[in-house]
């Protein structure tokens, strides 16, 4: 009887190990880069999705992505505003590199009359300036929204000195597996992850801001080298201000009223985004070593509001401990003002002089509850507080 009992347990164990081995064998790992097919420039924040599943990723500011999954799929889709959707086949259950070239949409633009010496991008920009008071959320006397924030930190260029730190002893085995299938990408190690859901309240008179945390989850290693950069990921990027303060420095906004003194503007394309016909304007600094941005913005027709923004600080900005900073924002019309609804921020921080660094990634989704575009009475203030 004992023999039969142990025999049964043996075969159950063999079955479980076989099932586990089968799952491991079916793990699909896809890494690669997404780039412009014409210019070969890397494309950040491209949405990557395995067709027929909910598994996906978003490219970083180097255009790189990684997907690891046991879900079965035979192709992936890359999607980005202004570009054709690209679908490429993948192999199931293996590790592979899939680099994705993307081609721009062939969009027929509406007729534009250009007079000698007139830049159509500047003509459009002047209308944006004229409508800034109408579109800026700061015109509202009060608003409220629910915010979801996901914050991630990954170490890159990891030094041996850091690996030997006491706090890393429980996870020493992880360092043996650090690798990058892409030779141009910095090997990195996920270190910290947090999620937060909160309610945010704003009132202009008297000016009051309040945030109520409703829930949070934290995992990973809370090391001093990481925690000192947590606050740096919560930069307030209001494109409608003439100057944007990042890391304690004043950057000139691409739609600053004095923008023509600092930027070159180009009308690139037109495309429909969430039902709004938008014009894409590319902006570049006129001079090096100034606190400026480079990127693209999509301006909604008739409202002349910023619908979408993608920009990065220029390499010559020379900010201590910041190697790169990239932000992408989406706006929607709420009570006449264009409110931020989605934001993704990516930063590459320098931790040591030996180039060990830290990738910070923050994703924010906002659900606007209500807004008031009128002067509030004292009784209204009491109800809303």
Secondary structure, DSSP 8 states (H G I E B T S, - for coil): -HHHHHHHHHHHHHHHHHHHHHHHHT-EEEEEEEEETTT--B-TT-EEEETTSS-EEE--TTSEEEEEE-S--SEEEEE-TTB--EEEE--TTSEEE--EEE-B-----------TT--HHHHHHHHHHHHHHHH-GGG-SEEEEEEEEEEEEEEES--HHHHTSGGGGGGHHHHTT---SSTTS--EEEEEEEEEEEEEEEEETTEEEEEEEEEEEEEE---HHHHTTTGGG-----TTSSEEEETTEEEE-TT-TTGGGTEEEEEEEEEEETTEEEEEEEEEESSSSSS-EEEEEEEETTT--EEEEEEEE-GGG--TTEEEEEEEEEEEEETTEEEEEEEEEEEEEE-STT--EEEEEEEEEEEEEEEE-S---HHHHHHH-
